Amino acid sequence: MADIKYYDVILKPVITEKSMADTAEKKYTFLVNTEANKSQIKEAVEKMFDGVKVEKVNVMNRDGKTKTRRTAAGIIEGKTAKTKKAIVKLTAESKDIEIYAGL
């Protein structure tokens, strides 16, 4: 596995109805690097956001979707890229993450 720096771990936050409802329980959802493990995700969140202490990290590996397209040569099948999603639970005394504050 390649050496991943903390600023390369978190790719972007996931903004959905379910993830926004989970912010009340101090759970935040991020798309992360597919090579990152739980301890690297925890370290990245704590370094990127001031006053944040991570209690638990849950990770989901998602396979790419199968896509088909028609060409003159026939039907071509392919897959989109794999993704990894992390749900980070913060401790009770931890500050909230500001990205989700105005949404």
C-alpha positions as CSV (number, residue, x, y, z in Angstrom):
1,M,0.0,0.0,0.0
2,A,1.3,3.4,-0.9
3,D,2.1,6.0,1.8
4,I,-1.0,8.3,1.9
5,K,-0.8,11.7,3.5
6,Y,-3.7,12.9,5.6
7,Y,-4.8,15.5,3.1
8,D,-5.1,12.9,0.4
9,V,-7.4,10.6,2.5
10,I,-10.7,12.6,2.5
11,L,-11.9,13.3,-1.1
12,K,-15.3,15.1,-0.4
13,P,-18.2,15.1,2.0
14,V,-21.4,13.2,1.1
15,I,-24.4,15.5,1.2
16,T,-27.7,13.5,1.2
17,E,-30.9,13.6,3.2
18,K,-29.7,10.6,5.3
19,S,-26.2,12.0,5.9
20,M,-27.7,15.4,6.9
21,A,-30.1,13.7,9.4
22,D,-27.1,11.8,10.9
23,T,-25.3,15.1,11.8
24,A,-27.7,15.5,14.7
25,E,-26.0,12.3,16.2
26,K,-22.6,13.7,15.3
27,K,-22.1,11.3,12.4
28,Y,-20.5,12.7,9.2
29,T,-20.1,10.9,5.9
30,F,-17.2,11.3,3.5
31,L,-15.9,9.8,0.3
32,V,-12.4,8.6,1.0
33,N,-9.4,7.2,-0.8
34,T,-9.9,3.5,-1.6
35,E,-6.4,2.7,-0.2
36,A,-7.1,4.4,3.2
37,N,-7.8,2.4,6.3
38,K,-9.8,3.3,9.4
39,S,-6.9,4.7,11.4
40,Q,-5.8,6.9,8.5
41,I,-9.3,8.2,8.1
42,K,-9.5,9.0,11.9
43,E,-6.2,10.8,11.8
44,A,-7.2,12.8,8.7
45,V,-10.5,14.0,10.2
46,E,-8.8,15.1,13.4
47,K,-6.0,17.0,11.6
48,M,-8.3,18.7,9.0
49,F,-10.9,20.0,11.4
50,D,-10.0,21.8,14.6
51,G,-11.5,20.7,17.9
52,V,-12.7,17.4,16.5
53,K,-12.2,14.1,18.3
54,V,-13.2,10.9,16.5
55,E,-14.9,8.1,18.5
56,K,-15.6,5.5,15.7
57,V,-15.1,5.0,12.0
58,N,-17.3,2.8,9.8
59,V,-16.2,2.1,6.3
60,M,-18.1,0.8,3.2
61,N,-16.4,-0.4,0.0
62,R,-18.6,0.0,-3.0
63,D,-18.0,-1.7,-6.4
64,G,-18.2,0.3,-9.6
65,K,-21.5,0.3,-11.5
66,T,-21.7,-1.7,-14.7
67,K,-22.3,0.5,-17.7
68,T,-23.2,-0.5,-21.3
69,R,-23.0,1.5,-24.5
70,R,-23.7,0.7,-28.1
71,T,-21.2,1.4,-30.8
72,A,-20.8,0.5,-34.4
73,A,-18.8,-2.6,-33.3
74,G,-21.5,-3.8,-31.0
75,I,-22.3,-3.5,-27.3
76,I,-19.4,-2.6,-25.0
77,E,-19.6,-3.2,-21.2
78,G,-17.4,-1.5,-18.6
79,K,-17.4,-0.6,-15.0
80,T,-17.1,2.8,-13.2
81,A,-14.4,3.2,-10.6
82,K,-14.7,1.7,-7.1
83,T,-15.4,4.0,-4.2
84,K,-15.0,3.9,-0.4
85,K,-17.4,5.7,1.9
86,A,-16.6,6.4,5.6
87,I,-19.1,7.4,8.4
88,V,-17.2,9.1,11.2
89,K,-18.8,9.4,14.6
90,L,-17.5,12.2,16.9
91,T,-17.3,12.2,20.6
92,A,-19.9,14.1,22.7
93,E,-17.6,16.9,23.7
94,S,-16.2,17.3,20.2
95,K,-17.0,20.4,18.1
96,D,-19.2,20.1,15.0
97,I,-17.6,20.0,11.5
98,E,-18.2,23.4,9.8
99,I,-18.8,22.0,6.3
100,Y,-22.2,20.8,7.3
101,A,-23.2,23.8,9.5
102,G,-24.7,26.0,6.8
103,L,-26.6,23.2,5.0
